[in-house]
Amino acid sequence: MVWQVMAIRAFLFYGAVILSFLGGVQWGVAMSLEPAGSAGFRGRLLLSMVPSLIAWPALLLHPFTAAWLLVAGFLVVRLHEAGRDSRELLPHWYQTLRTLLTVVVLACHGAVIWRLWGG
C-alpha cells in the first residue's frame, strides 16, 4: 500500500513538471515567433506562466483533487495550442504529437483518478 501512495505522488509530481514544461514551450514560441511587444507576444508570455501556476499549487492538495487540476491544466494548454493563432505558428507535426500525448496523459490521469476514487 505504501508503494501505491508513493507511486501516485511521483506520478502527480511528474505531471506537474510536464505541465510546467508546456508553459516553457509557449514562452519559447513567444520569444521566437511572435513580434516583440505585440498583443500575441504579451498574451503568450502571460499564458506561459499559467501551467506552472496550476501545476505546483495542485501538489499541495489531496491527490484526487490534484489529479483533476492537472487534467484541467493539460486541457487548457492543448485547447490553446489547437486555437487559430497557435495553429498558424506551431508546425503540423507538433500539433499531431501534442494531440496524441494529451490523449495519453488524460488516460493516465483518468486511471489514477479512478484508483483514488476507490477503483
N, C-alpha and C positions, 0 to 999 in steps of 0.2 A: 504493500500500500504506500509506503514512504516513497518508493521509486516512482510511483504514478504521480504523486504530488510534485516531485522534483521534475519529472518529465513534462508535466503540464506547465509548470513555471518556466522551464527552459524554453518550451515552445512559444509561450507568450513573450518572453524576452527577445527571442529571435524574431518574432513577428514585429515587435516594436522597432528593432534595428532595421529590418527591411522596410517598414513603412517610413521610417526616418530617411533612409537612403532614397526612397522615391521622391521625397521632398528635395533632396540634393540634386536629383535629376532635373527637377523643374528649375532650380537655381542655375544649373548649367545651361539649360535651354534659354533662360532669360539673358544670361551673360553673353551667350554666343549667337543667338538667333533673333532676339528682339532688339529693335532700335533703342538705344540708351535713352532713358527719360520718357519714353512713350507710355501710354496707358497700359499696353500689353506688358511692357517691361516691369512697371510698378506692380501690376496685378499678379504677374507670375512670381515675382520676388516675394510678395506677400503670401501667395498660395504655397510657396516652397517651404514656409515655416509651419503651415497647418498640420502636415503629417506628424511632425515631432511633437507639436502641441497636443495632438490627440494620443499619440503612442505612449509617451513617457508617463503622463499622469494616469493613463489606463493601468499601468503596472502597480499603482497604489490601491487599486480597487480589488474587490473579490474577483477571482479568476473568471467566473461566469460572466460578470459584467465587463471585465477587461476584454474577454474574447469578443463579445458583441461590439464593443467600442472599436477594437481593431478591425473587425469586419466593416464597420461604418467608414473607418478611415481608408481602407483599401478601396471601397466602392466610390468614395468621394474622389480619390486620386484617379481612378480609372474613368469615371464619368468626365472628369476634366480633360484627361488625355484623349478621350473619344470626341470631345467637342470640336467644333469647326476650326477654332483658332489653333488648337493643338494638331489637328489632322493636317493642317497646312504646313506645320513646322516639323513634325516628327515623321521619320521615314516609315513606310508601309511595313517593313519587316519588324520594326519596333512595336507598332500597333498590334500586329499579329501575335508577337511574343508576349506582350503585356496582357492581351486578352486571355491567352492560354494560361499564363502564370496566375492571373487573377482568379480564374476558374479553379485552379489547383489550390490556391491559398484559401479561397472561400470553402472549398470542400474539406480541407484540413481543419479549418476553424469550425466548420459545422460538426465534424466528428468530435472535436474537443468540447464544443457546447453540448452536444448530445451526451457525452460521457459525464460532464459536470452536472447535467440535468438529472442524471440518475440512470442513464442508459447502460 
